[in-house]
Amino acid sequence: MTHELRRTCAFWILAFALSVACAALQAQDAFAYDENGDPVVVSIGDSYSSGEGIELFYDQDLPMKEKVESQDWLAHRSELCWSGRLVVKDIDGNEFLMKDHRDTNWYFVASSGAVNANFYGPQSKPYVYEETVGAGNSYHVEGEGSIIPQADVFYGIESGTTDYVTVTMGGNDVGFVDIVTTAAMNDIPVLERGNLRDKLGNVWGEFYKDQGVRDYLKLLYGNIAYEAGPQTKIIVAGYPELISREGSGFLFSAEDAKLIDDSVQAFNDEIQNLVEECQQEGMNIYFVSVQDEFAGHEAYTSDEYINRVKINAQPQDLKPEGPSAYSVHPNDKGAAAYARCVQRMIDDIQECEDNGVDPRTLMGDSKVDPNDASSRHVVLALDTSGSMDGEPLDETKTATREFASTIFKSDADVCLVSYDSSARNVVDSTSNEYVLKSAARDLSAGGGTNIEDALRVSYERLEGSGSDKRIIVLMSDGEANEGLVGDDLIAYANDIKADGVTIYTLGFFQSVSDKAECQRVMEGIASPGCHYEVDDASQLRYFFGDIGDDINGTRFIYVRIACPVDVRVSTPDGVLDSSDDNLSTRADFGSLTFEEARDGDGEADDEEAEDRVKILRLKEGEPYNVEITGTGSGTMNCTVGFEDENGDYADLREFEDVPVNRNMQADMTAEVSDITTLKVDEDGDGSYDVTYAAEANSTAEIMDNSRVGYYTALALCIAALAAVILGVLYTAHRVRTIRR
């Protein structure tokens, strides 16, 4: 029998076992416990469950010859693993700390390096181990151990008594840790970053291929349910992002870290989707994300929950050469973080069972009725035309995950539409972020660009919606070349907006010849202040997040300045600066983007002057001072917009044809107030020569400095008069008091 035939036979045998397991789950009891009413927990999985990298390991202190025969030491099962920190109550409500009840209530068989096949099959553990004992006495032991199949643990547990199985699995099957450590050892960032991208790309080939990792993970979950029994709650924990997104200097650049962490995030999304699929088929299974707990604590951060890449082998490694198996695994803080995440799920499950509620409702139903009233109904329309192939589409998928993570923080239903030569529904309506993320993963590129059809299908999804606010988020990387174009397309969008629909547009046009025209059309399609621009696809994720924040109610001040000037906004939280020498386009308080100048914008009289339009979006809160510096001679136009309670830019204040020269300096106030002022120092001598002031929905008027001085003096006089009156009243009160 060929190897491929054996794999095929094994696959269908396991598939049959899964179907039997799922059928058995239709009649399950809420509680298990052993004959004494005590909880039973089984912890299986890979190195992220075994506690790889967190000493002490069980049997670590045995003599060398005994240690290499120990299942626990070969598997690197840590005494500080996260599953041992879990607390589960017995039938009377008494708490059991798992690590205190090993082999009676807690069965710990996770093994470093384990893959799916090691659930029913043994795991080979070759070792080359050296140990120094006493003064210069060195012992060398070399051989190959074998870890028994993890499923064997259930043969020693009374049938029907297992309450929980915890598991992490799949990371070794796709080779994430190996890819990261190989990248560090082989210096991939210096040689060729494309190698890392290719290696991570191969992960998905292994995951999705017929009888690949995804298929075998699903079979694993079914096999666990079959062995443990239908009463068992299976808790599948995800993986944390591994590397600080700022990189690590020499070993990993910021781009390397992004590639690695985005792949881990996508892998978690797939595991989540798979668990939901199993649950919908009747399995008693739950997914736990650990990403939020580990956010900001990746390897190479100041407070790490993940070990850095350890180039040299550690004393307890099974092999003397590096890199160490400890690399990019949770440390003690990381194990505590894992325990917190899984403990919350156990507590929620137990609370549901105590109240007679099916705990599977904790994960919710992914489908919603689009006619149900929620605060926002959003259609995300994504360009999948041929020009999007490659990095643009990959970045769009990443950006969609960012959008999904943001938009569902508040009440929202989301539809997904994709378009090329025509548009189509991808997701009708969902309130589950993982459904949206999964659907975006399967998008592919090809065809032309029909923005009209994208708007038509998106609008149809919103018709009849009972939501308070209806929104279309339209993304494109080019000019419409099918359906309506230009002003006709803008007019079509205006009809949709007239029905109360808010339209956001997001464009990146680095590959088009007439960038200014693309920007004009997309800005015309958008509601006021709702057109976003990025220089390249890699920035999409940030601006999808910004749009999600805006939809969720974060209010922004919109400032559009054209031209020929540089702008700067500085706060204790960061700087936005358009100058070439100090360019900075993102900060915690807002963002800076650019557009091409076009007719109606300010004009630059000298060719070398900066003529791009600057767009600032500043989160409402503290007042901002927008510093404006002339880069040439000409005129400047400026729009400042403020959002109303519905998130619409209902208040737009215009500053038109402001003279600009290379010496000009100006300061603009950007804050929610009755009046917005622009103070201009025309010759750069440090004194303001003219002040412009604009009220709500008006064009600014000039207030000369004598008028400013007059109003300032008047204000001081009024304040002084008020002080005198208060003094007189206070004196009179004191006199009356004394006379009494």
N, C-alpha and C positions, 0 to 999 in steps of 0.2 A: 504494500500500500504506500503510495507516495506521501511525502510530507504534506502537500497541499490537500490531498484527499483526507488525510487524518484530521487536519485542521477543520475542514468542512464538516466532517462527521461530528467532531467534537462540538462545533458551533451549534448544529441542529439538536444535538443531545442536550446542550445547555439551554437552548431555546425552549425545548419541551419542558425542562425543569422549571424555567421561569413561568411558563403558562400554568403549570401545576401550582406553583407558589402563589401566583396572583389569584387563581381560582379559590385557593384555600383562605385567602384573606377576606373573602366576602362575609365570613361569619367569625368575627374576632371579639375577644373579651377585652375590657378596658385594662384590667390589672392582671399581673402575672404573679410575681413573688415566689419564693421557695416555700417549702412545707411549713416553715416557721413564720411566714409572712414577711420575710426580709427581701430587699431588692436584689436583683441580679443584673450586673452590667458586664458586657463583653466589649473589650476595646481591641479592634483589629486595624490593619492598615499598613502604611508605609512609614518612612523615617519621620514625617511630620507628626505622626501619632506615637512613634516609639520614643521620641525625645532625643533623637540623634543630636550630639553636640552639647548635651547638658549632663555633665557628670554630677553625681556618681551613677554608673550603670550597675544594674543588679549583677552580682558576682564579680564585680571589678576587682575586688581585693583578694580573690582566690589565688592560689599559686598558679603559675602560668600553665602548667600542664592540665590543670583542672579547668582553668578559665576558658581555654580554647575548646573544651567539650561542653561548655555551658550554653544552652539555648539562649538564655537571657543576655549573656555577654556578646555572643556572636550577633545577635539581633540588635545590640545596642539599645536595650530597653532601660530607660532612665528612671531612677527613683523619683525624679522631679518632673516626669511627663505630665502633660495637662490632664489626661483622663484620670490620673490618680488623685487629682485635686477636686474632682467633682463630688458633690454631696447629693445623695438620693435618699428619700424618706422611705421608711418601711410602712406597713399597712396601718400602724398606730401613730404614724407621724414622727417617729424617731429618726434622727439624721444619721446617715452612714457616710463617713469620709472614705472614699474608695481605697486610697492607698493603705488604710489601716485594715483592710479586709480582703487582701489579695488571696485568690484561690478559694475563697469561701463565698464572697459576694461580688468580687471584681476579678475578672479573668482577662489578663493583659497579654496579648500575643502579637501585637503590632511588631513589625520588623523593618529595620533600616534597609532600604534598597528593594523592598517588596514591590511586585507588580501584580496585576490582576490574576495572572496564572498561579500565583502562590497561595490563592485561597484554597484550591484543591490540589495543588502540586507543591512539592518540596522546593525550598530555596537554597541554592548552593552558596556557600560562604567560604571561599578560599582565604587563607590567612598566611601572612609571613610576619611572625611576631618575635620581637627580641625584648629581653628584659634583663636589667642589671640588678643583681642581688648581692648585697654586702659590698666588700671592697674589691671591685674589679671583676666580679664573677658575672659573666654574661651568658645568657641562655638564648638559644635560637630554636624556634619551633616553626615549622612550615607544614601546611596541610590544607585540607578542605573539609569544612564542616557542612552540616545540612540542617536547615530549619524545617521542622515538620509543617505540613500544610496548616494554614490558620483555621480552616474549617474543622479540624480535628478537635478544637476546643469544645465544640458543642456535644461531642460524644461523651464528655465527662460532666455535662450539666443535665439535670433532670428535664425531660421534655416539657415544654409549656411554661417554664419558670423564668425565662429570660425577659427582663423588662426593657432594657436598652442595649443596642449595639451602636458604638461610635466608630466612625471610620473616616480616614482620609486615604484616597487611592486615585491613581491616574497620573500623578506628577512624574513618577519614574517611567511609566509607559510612554509618555511623550518626551521625557528627557530634559525637563526644564533645568534642574540643578546641574546636570552634566553640561548643558549648553552654556550656562553662566560661568561655571568654573573653567571650562575649556576656553571660553572667550578671554578670561583673565590670564590663563597660563600661556595661551598662544598669542597674546597681545593683538587680538583681532582689531581693536579700535585703531591701532597704529597702522596695521597692514592694509586691511580692506574691510570697511564696515559692512559692505554688501554680503560678506560671508555670514555675519551674524543674522542679517535679515533673511538670508536663504535658509539658514538652520532653523530659525523660528518659523519660516514658511513651511518647512517640511513637517513641523509639528502638526499642522492642520491636515496635511496629506495623510499622515498616520491616523489622525483622529477620525476623519470622515470616510476613509476607504471602506469598502465592503469587508465585513468582519474585522474592522479596525478598533481603535481604542473606545470609541463611543459605543459600539455594539457590545463590546465585552464589559464595559462599565455597567451597562444596563443589565446584562446577564449576571454580573457580580451582585448587584442589588437584589435581583430576584433570588439568587442562590443564598444570600444571607437570610432573606425572609423565609426561604424554604427550610434552612437548617435551624434557624432560631425559633421559628413558629410564628403564627399570625398575630399573636398578642404583642410581639416585640416592636418597639418603636426604633426605627433605624435613623440615626442622626448622621448625616453626611456633612462634614466640615470642609469648607473651601480652603484656598491657599492665600497667603498675604502677598502683596506686592513686595518685591525682593530688594530692589536697589533704590536709593534716594534718587528722585527725578532730577536732581542737580548733578548726578554722576558722582564719580569718586576721584576725579583728577586723572591720573595716569591709566588706571585699569579700565574705567568705564566713563565715557563721555555722557553728557546729558541726553544725547540722541540714542546712545546705546541703552541707557537706563529706560528711556521711554519705550523703545522697542521691546525690551524684556518685560516691563511692567504692564504694558498694553496687552501683551500676549497672555500674561497671567490673568489679567482682568477678564479677557475674552474667554479663557479656559474656565474660570469660575462661572461666567454666564452660561456656558455650555453645561456644566455640571448642574447648575440651578435648573436649567430647562429640562435636563434629563430626569432630575428628581421630581419635578412637577409632572412630567409625562408619566412616570411610574406611579405617582400618587393618584393621578386621574384614572389610572388603570386599576386602582384599588389597593395599592401597596401602602403600608403604614410607615411612611418615610418622610423625612424632613431635611431641608437644607439650612445650614448655618453659615452666613458670611462672616469672615473675620477681618475684612478689609478696613472697615471704619476703625476698629481697635488698633490696627497697625499703621494707620495713616500718619505720616510724619515720624515714624519710628523704624523705617526701613534701614537696611545696612547702609553705612556711611552717613547717617544722620547723627546729631549730637546726643540723642537718647535712643539707642538702637534696641529693637526687639529681635533683630535678625543678626546672626553672626556675619562678619565680613568674610570675604574669600580668604581662606587660610592656605597660603601657598605651600607651607611645609606640613608634613604629617604630624599629628598629635600623638602623645604616648599611648592612647587607647585605640588609635586607628588599627584596622586589621592588616594594613599594608604600610611599609615604611616609607613609601614614596608619596609625594603630594600630588594634587591638592588634598587637603584633609576632608574627610566625609562630614566634618562639622560645618563646612562652608555653607553659607546662605540657608541655614536652618534656624529656627527660633531659639533664642537663649532663654534663660530663666524668666525674664520679663515677658518674653514672647509666649512661653508656656502658660504663664498666668493670664495673658490676654486671650489665648485660645480657651482656657478654662472658663473665663468670664462669659465668652460668647456662647459656648455650649451649655453652660449652667443656666443662662437665661432661657434657652429653649426648653431644657428639662423642667424648669420652674413653670413655664407657661403651659407645657403639656400636662404637668401634674395638676395645675389649677383648673384646666379644662376638664380633666377626668374627675376631679373632686366635685365639679359642678354639673357633671353629666353631659358635657359638651364634647363633640367629636374634635379632638385636637388637630385634625387635618385642616380644619377651617383656619388655622393659624397662617397658612400659606395663601389662603384666599383663592378666589376664582379669577382667572385672567380675563374672562370675557365680561363685557358690560353692555347694557342696553343703551345705544346711542341717544335714545330719546329721554333717558333719565336726566333729571336736572342736576348739574354739578356746577361749580363756580366757573369752570373754563372748559371749552371744547376746542381742542387744537388739532389742526391737520398739518403734518410735517410732509412737505412735498420736496423730494430729493431728485436732483438731476442725475440721471444714469446714462446720459448720452455717450457716444463713443469717445469723446475727448476726456471723459472722466476715468478712463481705464488706467489701472496702475495706482500710483500713490494718491491721486485725488480721491478715488473711490475708497481706498483703504483709510484715508484720513477722515472721509465722510462717515464711514462706519464707526470709527473711534469717536468722532464728534457726536454721532447719534447716541452712543452709549452715555456720553457726558450729558447730553440733553435729557435723556431718560432719567438719569440719576438726579437731575435737578428738578424737572417739571413735576414729578410725582411727590415732591416734598409737600405740596399742597393739593387740594382737590382738583383733579383734572382727568378728562378722558382724552385719549390721543389716537388719531388715525394716522396711518402711514401710506403715502402715495409716492410712487416712483414714476418718472417720466423720461422719455427720449423722444421718438417720433410720435408717440402717443402716451397717454397716462393710464395708470391702472391702480386699483386698490391693492395694497399689500397687507395692511392690517385694518379691519373695519373700524374697530373701536376697542380700546383697552385701558384699564387703569393699573396694569401690571407692567413695571419697567422691564422685566425680563422677557416678556412677550415682544416688546418693542425692540429690545436689543437683539434678540434672536432673529427677528424678521430682517433687521438691517444687515445682519451678517450674510444673508443669502443674496443680497443685491448683486447684479452684474451689469456691465456697461456695454452699450452698443446703440447705434441709431443716431437720429438727429436731435434737435432741441425744440420742442413744442411747448412753450410756456403757457400759451392759451389753453391747451388741453389740461395742463397741470392745474391751472386756476379753475377750470370748469369742473373737473372731477373733485377737487378740494372743496369747492363751493357746494357741490351736491352732497358731500358728506356732512356739511353743516346745516343744510336746509332742514327745518323741522326740529332742530336741536332745542332743548329746553334750558340750555346753559345760560348763565348770566353774561358770559362773554364768549364770542366766537372768533377764532384766530386762525389764520393761515401763516405758516412759516415756509417761505419759498427760497430754495437754494439753487444757484446756477453758477456754472463756470464760464458761460459764454453767451453770445447773442442768439435770440430766437431765430431759427431759420426754417421753421415750419409753422403753419397756422398764422394767426395775427402777429404783426411785428410793429415796432416803433410806436407812434402816437395812437394807432388803432388798438394796440395791446394795452397801452396806458388807459385809454377810454374804457376798455372792457373791465380792467381792474377797478376803475372808478365806479362803475355800476355795482360791482360786488361790495366795495367799501360803503356805498350809499345805503346798502341794506344793513349796515351796522357791523360789518365784518372788519376786524383789524388785520392788516397784512404786514408782516415782517419780511424783508428780503435780505438775503445774504449772498454776496458775490465775491468771487476771486477770478480776475480776468487777466492774469499775467500772460496767457497764451493767445489773446485776441488782438487783432490789429487796431480796431477802433475802440479803445478802452473807454474813452469819454462817453461815447454813445451808449455803450452797455450800461455804464453807471447811470446815465440820464434816464434810461428806460426803467432800470430796476428801482431807482429812487422814485420815479413817477408811479410805478406800481405800488410802492410801499405807502403805508400811512405816514403822516408827518413825523419825521424824526426816527423812523423805523427801518431805514436802510443801513445795513452793516457791510463793511468792506474789509477784506483781508488781502494781504500781499501774496500769500501762498497757502496751499492746502494745509500745511502743518499747523496753521493758526486756527483752523476751523473749530476745533474742539473748544477753544477758549471762548469764541464768540457764540457758539451754540449755547454754552453755559451762561453767557451774559444775557442772551435772549430768554433763556429759561428763567433766570433771575428776574428779568423785567416782567415777564408774564406772571411770575409768582408774586409780584407786588413790590419788588425792590424798585424804588423810584430813582430815576436818573435826571440830571440836568444835561440837556443837549446843547452843545456849542459848536457851530459850524463857522469857520473863519477862512475867508478867501480874499485875497492873496496880496501882495508878496511879502509874507511875514513868517517868522518862527514863533512858536508858542511854547510856554513852559508853565506847569502847575507843580508846585512843591508843597508837600505836607510832611509831618513826621512819619507817615506811613509809606512814603515813596515819592517818586518824581515821574512826571510825564514831560517829555521834551522832544520837540520836532527837529532840533538842529542836528546836522550831520555829526558834529563832534560829540554830542551828548545824547544821541538818540535813545529814547526810552518810551516804549509804547504801551506798557501794562504796569499797573500798580494796584494795590489792594482797594484803592478808592475809585478806580476807573480805568479807562482805556483811551488811546489815541490812534486814529486811523487816518488814511490819506485817500483822496480821490483826485482825479485829473480835473483841472480847471476847464470850464466851458463857458459859452455865452451866458451873460448875466451875472457871472462871478466877478469879483474884483480883478483888475487888470494890472500886469506888470509892464512898465514901459521899457525896461532893459532886459535883454534876452537871458542874461545869466542869473537873474533873480529867481528865487524859489517861487514857483507858481502852482504848487499843489494845494488843494483844499485840505484843511485840517479839521478833523471831526473829534471832538472830545465828548465822552460820556462820563459824567461824574456823579457818584452816588450822593443822594441828598443827605444832608447832615450839617457838618461844619461849613462855614462860608469858605469859598475858594477864591484866591486871587489868580487870575489868568494873566500872566506876563506876556506881552506881545512886543516883538522886536522887528523893526523893518529890515528886510533883506534886499530891497531895491526901491525904485520909485514907481508910483502908480496909485491905485486906490484899493481899499479893502471893504468888503461886505461881510457882515457878521449876523448870524441868527442865534438867539438864545431861546431854548424851549424848556417849558416846565410841564410836568405831567399832572393830570387831575386825579381824582380818587379812583377813576376807572383805568388809569394807566395810559391815557391818551395825551399826546402833546397838544393840549387845548390852549396853551398860552405861548405864543411865539412873538418875540421881540426882535425887531430888525434895526441894524446899524448899517446905513448905506453910504457908499462912496466916501469913505473916510480917507483923506489924503495920507500917503505913506512915502517915506524916504528912508535912506539908510541910517539916518541918525535918530529916527523916530522910536520912542519908547512909549508903551501904554500899559495901563492896568485896568482890567475889567473885573467887576464883582460878579461871582457866580453863586448865588444863593437865592432861596425862596424869599422874595420880598416884593413890595409894591413897585419898586423902581430898580432897574438895572442900570448901572453907570459905567461909562468907558472914559477914563481920564487919559489924555494924550499929552505927552511931552514931545512937541514937534521937532525940536532941535537937539534933544538929548542933553540939556543943561541941568537936568534934575528938577525942573519946575514944570508943573502942568500948565499948558497953554490953553487948552480947551477941554471941556467936559461935555459928553453926550449922555442923555438920560432917556430911557424908554420905559413906558408903563406897559401893563398887560395888553397884548395883541395890538401893539402900536409900533410906529417907526420913530426912532430916536430923534430928539431935538437937541440943538446945541444950547448949552448953558455956559455963557462965558464966565471967566473966573471972578469978575466983579460981582456977578449974580451969586456965584457960589459963596463968595466972601460975605455978601449981603445976608444970605440965608444963614450962614454960619454965625454971623454977628447977631442976627435976630434971635437965633436959638439960644445963644449965650445970654442975651439980654432977658429973654423969657425965663431962663433958668435962674438968673440972678434975682429977678423980680419975685419969682416963686420962693426963693430962699428968704428974701426980706419979709414977705408976707407970713411965711411960717415962723420966722423969728418973732415978729410982732405978736402973732397969736399965742406963741409959747410964753412970751413975757407977760401978756395979759392974764394967761391962765395961772402963772406963778403968783402974780399980785393978788388975784382973787383968793388963791389958796392961803397966802400969808395973812390976809385980812380976816379970814375965818378963824 
